[in-house]
Every structure is written in structure tokens, then in C-alpha cells.
């Protein structure tokens, strides 16, 4: 997905479930994503007045312009790999800053940061099928589905 207001991009891993909410704020969009399960790759353009936030069942990652990967695993752990710049990472009780070259691990009870080890960065997805569900924010009873299948 490419956001037209600033060129920020996201990619979803296999079997990821994502809800995307974007609210217009003058000429930019306030982007709030909810990653229920799976992995998301993001390259967020640094631009004044823009907001980009990814929430999972256990954590919140807030960014202003960076490249990162975030994953919510089936055990209720959120993983964050920061590839450029930094990300604020919180579990609702404590907040840390995860810098370039570091990874964060968040559970309901703790948030930890450590250096990324060689070979630990997940590979971006290639061929897969994506299903997006769009809800009308003014009428929660309306939902649209968009299926995208990416092939070589």
C-alpha cells in the first residue's frame, strides 16, 4: 500500500490481519493501523504534520519517518526491528525508544530493547494474496473487501 499524501509504504506478510484508519488533517493523513496478527514492513516518509502509528493487541509503535518491521505473534508478543532512524515503542505501561539497528520485544508486562543480530531481520514478502477490509467510519455497519493477488 502506498499512501498518496506522503509516499509512505507498507507491505504485509502472509496471513497478516490489518485494519487501516486514515483521517485527513489539512493536506496530510493521520494514519492509524491495527495489526491484529502477522508482520508488517513500513517505510514512513518524514514530513511535518504527519502521524503514523501501528497498534497491536499488546503494543503501540509511533513513528515520524523511518523504516521498520513490526510483528504480532500468536503468543501475544510484539516484535519491532528498526532499520532506519527510531520508533517509540510502548505496551501501555512503559515506553522505550528503539533506534536504528535495534529490535524491541513487547509483552503486556515488559518492553525490552537489544541490538539486531546478523541474519535476524525478516525478509520482505514477495508473492502473496492480500485481503483488505474497509469500514466506513461514519457507519460501522458498512464493510467493503478488496482482494489483491500479487504474482511474478
QUIQUIVEN-V170508 format. One record per helix or strand of 2 or more residues. SS is the DSSP state (helix for helix, strand for strand). FROM is the first residue (numbers start at 1). TO is the last residue. If there is no record, write none. Layout:
[[SS,FROM,TO] [SS,FROM,TO]]
//
This chain:
[[strand,9,12] [strand,17,25] [strand,28,44] [strand,51,56] [strand,60,63] [strand,66,72] [strand,78,84] [strand,86,90] [strand,95,99] [strand,102,106] [strand,111,115] [strand,128,136] [strand,139,150]]
//
